[in-house]
Every structure is written in structure tokens, then in C-alpha cells.
């Protein structure tokens, strides 16, 4: 479980530890962010392949960030980790409108993601976090640092993206739309 101090900024990501989800990029963003701010902790919640976990652990060690980067493995309670987060980091190269974004947005976590990666940037928009150019880990790290330094902006982005989810992506909002699509083809 996470132990969080008041000064620590928790950056959480989630998904299967694989290349499509950008697990390799996660460590790069962490390293670049930690060079500028030492009060950051990066946590990846999700299932992993032992080989890729080994590679990411070696990367974290060789980058000198092992103490600040954690891969938890699959958890039955990922929402507990999300609820502790200050920032949600979506490093996916390609991901079709990930549910994990909706879960984090519903908790008021601002999201940092890449553009052109499959729906994340559309959810985040201009006021729910930061959308950075595709695979630009420098800009993603800069966005982490900017949000870490600005609790007011984190809060505002969090409120905006939470409202977007409540207004547009609840079961009450989406079920009738899905039902009508299915009904159209029956």
C-alpha cells in the first residue's frame, strides 16, 4: 500500500506493463521529472510480463530512480492507488478510450497524456490536464513538473475533468446511446 507524505506528489499510471501502454516511456518521464523535482513518486499499477518488468527495473536502476519508481503488479484495489494520486499519467502509445482515464477523472485526478494515442486527448481537452505531442517524453515530464508545482491548477483540471465524466460518461448518460445503437441493428 502507498504511504504518502504531505510534500510528496504521487504520479500514478496503470495498465499492463507493455510497450503499447508505454511502460518504457513511464521510466523516461519519471527520470526527466525527477531531475527537476525530488518530491515525486511514480507508481505503475498493473499486471506485467516478468521479462518486461525485469527490463523496466533495470532501466529504473540504471537511471538512478529505483527509490522513486514502483511497479505494483496487478491489484484487486487499483482504485485505492488512484484515489491517492495527485496526477494520472497516461503513457500509452495507442489505447482506445481507456477506462482507467474515466476512473481517474471521476476521482478528480488531472491527466497527462499524448495526443494521437486513442481517445485520451479528447477526454482531457484543454482543461482536464495536459495533452503533449505524441511520444514527447520531454514535454510530458515538463507537464508533470508544472502540475506538481501548481496545486491550484491540479485542482482546477481535476474539477473540470471530473465534471466532464459526470456530464457525459456515466452509465445513465451512455446506456441509452448504446441501447439505441444496438436497437437500430436488431
C-alpha positions, -999 to 999 in steps of 0.1 A, spaced: 0 0 0 11 36 -5 24 57 23 21 94 12 36 124 29 22 159 25 51 171 4 51 140 -19 35 143 -53 22 109 -64 21 103 -101 2 71 -109 -1 52 -141 -20 19 -148 -23 -9 -173 -5 -39 -184 33 -33 -184 39 -35 -221 51 -14 -250 17 -4 -262 9 11 -228 43 29 -228 58 13 -197 93 21 -212 82 57 -216 70 58 -180 105 54 -166 119 80 -190 93 105 -179 100 97 -143 137 102 -147 133 135 -166 108 148 -140 129 137 -110 159 156 -123 138 188 -117 118 177 -86 128 152 -60 94 152 -42 78 130 -69 69 93 -66 59 73 -97 37 42 -93 25 19 -120 -4 -3 -111 -10 -33 -133 -1 -67 -145 32 -73 -160 53 -98 -180 82 -109 -159 107 -102 -187 95 -66 -193 93 -59 -156 129 -71 -153 138 -47 -181 119 -17 -165 135 -25 -132 170 -25 -148 161 8 -165 150 24 -132 182 12 -115 204 24 -143 186 58 -144 191 61 -107 154 64 -99 146 30 -83 136 46 -50 111 68 -67 95 44 -92 74 14 -82 56 -13 -103 30 -28 -80 18 -56 -102 -19 -64 -106 -40 -52 -77 -76 -61 -67 -79 -25 -54 -64 -2 -81 -89 25 -72 -72 29 -38 -40 39 -57 -59 62 -80 -76 79 -50 -41 86 -35 -28 101 -68 -21 138 -74 -16 132 -112 -26 104 -135 0 97 -162 -13 80 -194 18 70 -214 0 47 -239 11 49 -275 -23 35 -285 -53 29 -263 -89 30 -274 -105 54 -249 -91 38 -217 -115 31 -189 -87 39 -164 -89 75 -176 -126 77 -167 -118 61 -133 -91 87 -126 -111 116 -140 -141 106 -118 -118 110 -88 -107 144 -99 -72 134 -110 -58 156 -138 -45 135 -166 -13 140 -187 -14 121 -220 0 120 -255 -21 133 -284 -29 109 -312 -29 79 -288 -66 69 -290 -92 90 -271 -72 102 -241 -66 136 -255 -102 140 -264 -112 133 -228 -86 156 -213 -93 185 -237 -78 219 -229 -89 220 -193 -87 185 -178 -49 181 -177 -21 183 -202 -20 169 -237 16 167 -251 28 158 -285 29 121 -294 58 103 -276 74 136 -265 87 125 -231 104 158 -225 71 177 -227 54 150 -207 80 154 -179 77 192 -181 39 188 -177 44 166 -146 67 192 -131 43 221 -140 13 203 -123 35 192 -93 44 228 -88 8 241 -91 -17 226 -67 -43 252 -78 -40 241 -115 -41 204 -105 -73 211 -86 -89 231 -114 -80 205 -140 -93 178 -117 -127 196 -112 -131 201 -149 -123 166 -160 -145 151 -132 -174 173 -143 -168 161 -179 -171 125 -169 -202 131 -148 -219 151 -175 -210 127 -204 -197 93 -194 -219 78 -166 -240 47 -172 -271 69 -171 -257 90 -200 -241 63 -221 -266 33 -217 -294 50 -237 -269 58 -265 -256 23 -266 -291 9 -264 -303 29 -294 -273 19 -315 -280 -18 -307 -317 -14 -313 -310 2 -347 -294 -30 -359 -319 -55 -345 
